[in-house]
Amino acid sequence: MLVYSPGGGDSRTLGTTLAEDLASHGRVVVLVDHPGDASQVELPTGLRTTVLFGPPDPATFRTMVDTRIADLRLVLDRLGQPLLLFRTDGFDGTARIESSWAGLPGLRVLLPDSNHWAFTDYGTLVPRLQASGLVTATARNALVGTGDPAVTRAEVRRRVGTFFSRHLS
């Protein structure tokens, strides 16, 4: 079983194409939403909407990271899985990410020529929208980076597939 945790502020549904690819190789994939972080999460007590509007201030970012770590520790402790942490070189918060990851065991990977949403379905969608004239090059670069979307998608799938083939039977 694999656990997918989306980027900050993102919903798990943005990881559909990666989850489908992993499932096509016989893996069971669980996608996790983080309450208060994702746009909406349905809880037994009702719908919880995001507390994030724009870039988070340092206190909100710290709460967000601490909550995500607690969520994932709960899941990973129960499953006993290895952890793969991906980041992009286009995210303006590298020092904060590195410090928040410092206490977590796992493999850390940098995806070059990419930005925050390159791991999501936007990695495929946004370059198509740009090619159709619906998204500017500046917007595309801010969302998914400058890398070739086919190369980026293949690299993510290769890294994720290799990591889990090595660590899971």
TAZI-V607912 format. One line per field, one symbol per residue. ss: DSSP state (2 for helix, 1 for strand, 0 for the rest). burial: b if it has 24 or more other C-alpha atoms within 12 Angstrom, else e. A space follows every 50 residues. Layout:
ss = ???
burial = ???
This chain:
ss = 01111000000222222222222200001111000000011110011110 00000002222222222222222222222000011111000002222222 20000011111000022220022222222220000022222222000022 2222222222222222200
burial = bbbbbbbbbbbbbbbbbbbeebeeeeeebbbbbbbbbbbebeeeeeeeeb eeeeeeeeeebeebbeebbeebeebbeeeebbbbbbbbbbbeeeeebeee beeeeeeeebbbbbbbbbbbbbbbbbbeeeeeeeeeeeebbbbbbbbebe ebbebbbebbbebbeeeee
